[in-house]
């Protein structure tokens, strides 16, 4: 009975960001192959990025705008991101093909003075303990 409940409990704890990026079947397939990979993806969804407020501290006008990330969407149905609708709490990096294996990526959030920093995959794995 306990073995039956464990998958249900872990499925209930799945982050909505993971469920936005993958189908339930894909998640289950990943879990069967490597359960740690699913845990890592959940960690990555919430910890691979941060927003820095640089207003008045640094000129970031030459950095690409947050709307440039839309070209990296994995699926055509991914809602477009703009400075006006960007929300750091709901941003889901798993929805994008980010080229961050060994380098950080940066996006200016319009003219707000805020900068979205996406850390490298290498750094994120190190933080996770992978």
C-alpha positions in Angstrom: 0.0 0.0 0.0 2.8 2.4 0.9 4.6 1.8 -2.4 1.4 2.8 -4.2 1.0 6.0 -2.2 4.6 7.3 -2.8 4.2 8.0 -6.5 0.9 9.8 -5.8 2.5 11.9 -3.2 5.5 12.8 -5.4 3.2 13.6 -8.3 1.1 15.9 -6.1 4.3 17.8 -5.1 5.3 18.4 -8.8 5.8 22.1 -9.4 3.4 23.8 -11.7 6.5 25.0 -13.7 7.5 21.4 -14.4 4.0 20.6 -15.5 3.9 23.6 -17.8 7.1 22.5 -19.6 6.4 18.7 -19.8 3.5 16.4 -20.1 2.7 14.0 -17.3 3.9 11.1 -19.5 7.3 12.9 -20.0 7.6 13.5 -16.3 6.9 9.9 -15.5 9.3 8.7 -18.2 12.0 11.0 -16.7 11.2 9.8 -13.2 11.5 6.2 -14.2 14.8 6.7 -15.9 16.3 9.0 -13.2 14.2 10.4 -10.4 17.0 12.8 -9.5 16.6 14.4 -12.9 13.0 15.4 -12.1 14.1 16.9 -8.7 16.8 18.8 -10.5 14.4 20.2 -13.1 12.2 21.4 -10.3 15.2 23.0 -8.6 16.3 24.5 -11.9 12.8 26.0 -12.6 13.0 28.1 -9.5 16.7 28.6 -8.9 18.5 29.1 -12.3 17.5 32.8 -12.5 17.3 36.0 -10.4 16.3 39.6 -10.9 18.6 42.4 -10.0 17.5 46.0 -9.5 20.3 48.1 -11.1 18.2 51.3 -11.5 20.6 54.2 -11.1 23.6 51.9 -10.5 24.6 50.7 -13.9 23.7 51.4 -17.5 22.1 48.2 -18.9 20.5 49.8 -22.0 22.8 47.8 -24.3 21.7 44.4 -22.9 19.0 42.6 -24.9 15.4 43.2 -23.9 13.4 40.5 -22.1 11.2 40.1 -25.2 14.2 38.5 -27.0 13.7 35.4 -24.9 10.4 34.8 -26.8 12.4 33.6 -29.9 13.8 30.8 -27.7 10.4 29.4 -26.7 10.2 25.6 -27.0 6.6 25.6 -28.0 4.6 28.0 -30.2 1.9 28.3 -27.6 4.2 29.7 -24.9 2.8 33.2 -23.9 5.1 36.0 -24.9 7.1 37.8 -22.3 7.3 41.6 -22.2 8.6 44.0 -19.6 5.0 44.9 -18.8 3.9 41.3 -18.1 7.2 39.8 -16.7 6.7 38.3 -13.3 9.8 36.9 -11.6 7.7 34.5 -9.5 6.0 32.9 -12.4 8.8 33.0 -15.0 9.5 29.5 -16.2 13.0 29.0 -17.7 12.0 25.4 -18.6 9.8 26.8 -21.4 12.8 28.1 -23.3 15.8 26.7 -25.2 18.4 28.7 -23.3 22.0 28.4 -24.4 23.5 28.5 -20.9 25.6 25.4 -20.6 28.7 27.2 -19.3 27.7 30.9 -19.5 25.3 33.2 -17.8 22.6 35.0 -19.9 21.2 38.4 -19.2 18.0 40.2 -20.3 17.0 43.8 -19.5 13.4 44.1 -18.3 12.4 47.0 -20.5 13.3 50.4 -19.0 12.7 49.3 -15.4 16.4 49.2 -14.5 16.0 45.5 -13.6 18.1 42.7 -15.1 17.1 39.1 -15.4 20.2 37.0 -14.9 20.1 33.3 -15.9 22.9 31.4 -14.4 24.8 28.7 -16.3 23.6 25.1 -16.3 26.9 24.1 -14.9 26.5 26.5 -11.9 22.9 25.4 -11.3 23.9 21.7 -11.3 26.7 22.6 -8.8 24.2 24.4 -6.5 21.9 21.3 -6.7 24.7 18.9 -6.0 24.5 17.1 -9.3 
